[in-house]
């Protein structure tokens, strides 16, 4: 629509393809393509985009994503994607992808660029009392997009670590006892550390521009008021302060404010956070969660996604 644009985030849930599972992939396309059409985004942030080898000796590329958008409105969009840290090709699973109607004039990925890796030394009575390196699970994707009229939109696409216990060396079972407690603590460290890296990068944009348009989008793997979300706000209260990021989904009435259902519990794991200048242009927020399946009881294989897309509408 002239004078407006739509920005969306969607964890597309292990988007994968293989020649041996072509029928299953076609069934997924029949569900996902109408979802993408309903999102109708001008800028779309995706998480969990897998990369495939078309043949055994070819490098990985986004075969599944290419086939998903072929023939649709997103086919000719500009694209930015992540690479495996330290490599020149995508990772096999859980890449990030950003599709934009307008040119992407700068792109980069952040992986311990600001927050350095650190080490934790387990207690002396641990089964393997050696230091454990704490590394993030995957990069953050950044893109600067040239909006019509000349304004720049800064977009961060991220997927934080899930709250599942990190496996520890020498511990056979991470589901209970000390191994579980230590593994959960390490998972929280990773999630909050990467939230801090995203927040510090956002602060660099604020340092460079007086009223930047910033959108931070993605799957935070935490509730709306948990520590990683609060780190990303950059203020004691959401939407408070000249450098704060406003969680736009909190403008939605609470009964409809969820993107995931787990064992009947509705949670807001996926968010779009906006800088004050961008939040002031927001005209509405929608979560397309009608008919969303409960991830605890959903049949396998998943045809669509167990996350609902979150869409925000802005004035240009």
C-alpha positions, -999 to +999 in steps of 0.1 A: +000+000+000+014+034-009+029+053+020+029+022+042+049-010+047+045-043+065+073-059+085+070-095+097+089-122+116+082-159+113+100-189+127+093-212+098+102-243+117+131-263+101+124-255+065+141-284+048+141-303+015+155-335+002+149-355-030+138-385-009+111-365+009+097-345-021+061-355-014+063-343+022+079-310+011+051-304-014+026-309+015+045-283+035+045-259+005+007-262+003+004-249+039+033-224+040+026-206+007-008-194+018+007-183+051+033-162+034+007-147+012-014-138+042+016-122+059+019-100+028+052-084+041+074-059+024+102-070+047+101-106+061+125-120+088+126-158+088+142-182+113+151-219+110+158-219+073+178-250+066+203-252+037+207-283+014+232-299-009+216-304-043+241-332-048+267-348-026+296-327-038+279-293-041+280-266-014+249-260+006+225-234-006+189-225+001+170-250-021+140-252+002+136-214+005+141-209-033+113-234-040+090-220-013+091-185-028+092-195-065+063-180-084+051-159-055+053-124-043+086-128-025+105-144-054+121-112-066+127-097-032+163-088-022+177-113+002+202-115+031+211-147+049+236-160+075+266-182+069+281-208+092+304-188+115+339-190+101+327-205+068+316-193+034+284-214+031+252-216+051+249-240+081+229-271+075+201-260+099+187-229+116+200-202+093+184-167+093+170-151+062+157-116+055+136-108+024+130-072+014+110-055-013+136-027-013+173-028-017+195-040+011+224-016+010+244-031+039+244-066+054+264-084+080+262-111+106+272-107+143+288-137+161+308-127+191+317-094+173+310-074+205+305-099+233+335-122+233+332-159+240+338-168+277+347-199+297+330-216+327+350-239+349+329-265+366+333-274+403+362-296+412+340-326+418+325-324+384+328-356+362+351-336+338+364-305+357+377-287+326+368-253+313+338-252+290+337-226+261+305-206+260+296-199+224+264-186+208+243-211+188+241-190+156+248-155+143+225-125+143+217-111+109+217-073+103+205-055+072+202-018+063+173-013+039+168+017+017+131+027+021+113+047-005+120+083+000+155+078+012+151+068+048+172+039+061+156+010+081+180-010+103+167-046+108+181-072+131+169-108+127+178-131+156+170-165+170+182-169+206+191-202+223+162-223+234+158-230+271+171-266+268+200-277+290+234-276+273+250-310+273+280-312+296+312-333+291+311-365+311+274-362+320+253-389+304+219-375+314+212-338+312+175-342+321+178-342+359+200-333+388+232-313+387+238-318+350+203-304+343+208-274+366+242-266+352+230-271+316+200-248+320+223-221+336+246-223+306+217-221+282+205-190+299+240-175+297+241-181+260+206-166+254+212-135+275+248-130+262+235-129+226+207-106+236+234-083+250+254-085+217+222-074+198+215-046+223+250-033+221+249-033+183+216-013+185+233+012+208+260+017+181+233+027+157+219+051+182+254+066+186+256+072+148+221+085+141+199+109+161+165+092+155+172+059+137+145+035+124+154+002+141+135-031+141+147-061+160+128-092+150+128-128+157+124-158+180+137-148+215+129-182+231+116-164+262+085-147+275+079-111+269+092-099+303+121-124+308+157-113+311+167-115+274+137-094+264+145-068+291+181-067+279+169-059+244+145-032+256+175-012+269+153+005+296+139-004+329+104-005+315+094-013+279+088+018+257+105+041+282+135+061+271+150+077+240+171+046+232+146+019+243+131-007+220+093-010+222+079-046+221+051-039+196+033-071+203+024-058+238-001-035+220-022-066+212-049-076+236-036-102+260-059-131+249-045-129+214-009-121+224+008-154+217+029-170+190+035-205+205+013-229+224+030-255+246+009-280+265-020-255+266+002-226+277+002-196+253+034-177+251+049-148+232+083-161+220+085-141+188+088-103+188+092-072+168+109-044+189+111-009+175+131+022+182+111+053+193+112+068+158+099+036+142+074+028+170+058+062+164+051+052+128+035+018+138-002+017+129-010-018+140+003-052+150-012-086+143-004-122+152-017-147+127-023-174+153-057-187+144-056-225+143-021-226+157-012-262+168+001-270+203+037-280+199+034-306+227+008-326+209+012-317+172+017-347+149+050-353+131+059-342+105+049-306+109+033-293+078+032-256+086+050-241+116+044-243+154+051-205+155+026-179+144+038-150+122+039-116+138+032-086+115+036-049+122+023-021+099+041+012+096+037+046+078+065+055+054 
